[in-house]
Amino acid sequence: MKKTTPPAPILIARQKIEDYFPGLSPKTLANLAAQNKGPKFYKQNRIVYYTPDEIRKYLTGESKVST
């Protein structure tokens, strides 16, 4: 049985990113953010969030700068 990904919400917490983008590790995103690279992210109450569009742009090479 093939695993299907759920529809993407407006914001995705870093720790849940693999549920929507299989193969993309939360640790990789954390390392990129520490280097001021990677997709744009938002923080609220110490939780880091990404929009699905920002993740897609980063993965396709359209976005290269973080916040």
Rosetta blueprint (number, residue, H / E / L):
1 M L
2 K L
3 K L
4 T L
5 T L
6 P L
7 P L
8 A L
9 P L
10 I L
11 L L
12 I E
13 A E
14 R H
15 Q H
16 K H
17 I H
18 E H
19 D H
20 Y H
21 F L
22 P L
23 G L
24 L L
25 S L
26 P H
27 K H
28 T H
29 L H
30 A H
31 N H
32 L H
33 A H
34 A H
35 Q L
36 N L
37 K L
38 G L
39 P L
40 K L
41 F L
42 Y E
43 K E
44 Q E
45 N L
46 R L
47 I E
48 V E
49 Y E
50 Y E
51 T L
52 P H
53 D H
54 E H
55 I H
56 R H
57 K H
58 Y H
59 L H
60 T H
61 G L
62 E L
63 S L
64 K L
65 V L
66 S L
67 T L
